[in-house]
Amino acid sequence: MKYKKYEGIIPALYACYDRDGEVSEERTKRFVRHLMGKGIHGIYVGGSSGECIYQSVEERKKTIEWVMEETAGRIPVIVHVACNNTKDSCSLAAFAQDAGADAIASIPPIYFKLPEHAIAAYWNAISDAAPDTDFIIYNIPQLAGTALTQSLLRTMLRNKRVVGVKNSSMAVQDIQIQKMIGGSDFVVFNGVDEQFISGCVMGADGGIGGTYGVMPELFLKMNALLKEGDLRKALEMQMEVDGIIYGMCDCHGNLYAVMKEILRRREGVEIGCVREPLPQIIGQDTEKIDRCVRAIEEALSRYCR
């Protein structure tokens, strides 16, 4: 595959805040070091997990800079640059290229229902702002409100910088369709963590996921099992991982608030909480979080040690 560096397990970086709720250089770099120490295959910056819609352009630029300094070319870095207007998105794209990002990514414009030609113009403008950098389409229709249709993908493939899709739609068939349209050199990432195995079986080259950061070893092991051809064990692991994810989602606090607390308890990695209006964890979450911690430890003991 031409773009072989874009494969495997790529965690989506969580937003890292200090005690005052400001983006933190020390905590961002600490978390990146932590993930690289686990053996991840790349890192995805500034997407949903990075709370991008609740951060300013300048805050996002700081995070890009810190991540690029810490990774120092050791792993591929994909930077999500979409903002609520084209101008800011282009500014972020140009900054990511100058910082040395391997690729930029973008969801479609949100809120207003735009025609496909307007979405294509938005993505192409962003890509033009980073002309020496690969571009990855981020398809997450359940949140963005717009799906990547076959016709829109074919239009975007006229742009030779478009190398892949991060597919977070719930239908794994979309991965198959995107691979068929894009061809053998086109990269498709599975973006729904609960469907990692099925997404890869349908043709995904790896995954970019929000829950990878709290249990990267489990996703790395599932990926290895797939490469070894042990689908039965991989599916067994997927069931356990999904149970953990459902448990985390059952809390009052936002999923990312829960995962940051698990990181703090399990690994001693402190990266703050989440930015409002995302809900914080509350006292009633404690027992549920404890169960998730135990479930992660039990899965690690069973599959990774």
ABEGO torsion letter per residue (X at the ends): XABAABBEBBBBBBBBBBAAGBBBAAAAAAAAAAAAAAGBAEBBBGBAAAGAAABBAAAAAAAAAAAAAAAGGABBBBBBABBABAAAAAAAAAAAAAAGBABBBBBBBBGBBBBAAAAAAAAAAAAAABAABBBBBBBBAAAAGBBBBAAAAAAAAABAABABBBBABABAAAAAAAAAAAEAABBBBBABAAAAAAAAAAGBAEBBBAAAAABAAAAAAAAAAAAAGBAAAAAAAAAAAAAAAAAAAABABBAAAAAAAAAAAAAGBBAEBBBOABBBBBAAAAAAAAAAAAAAAAAAAAAAX
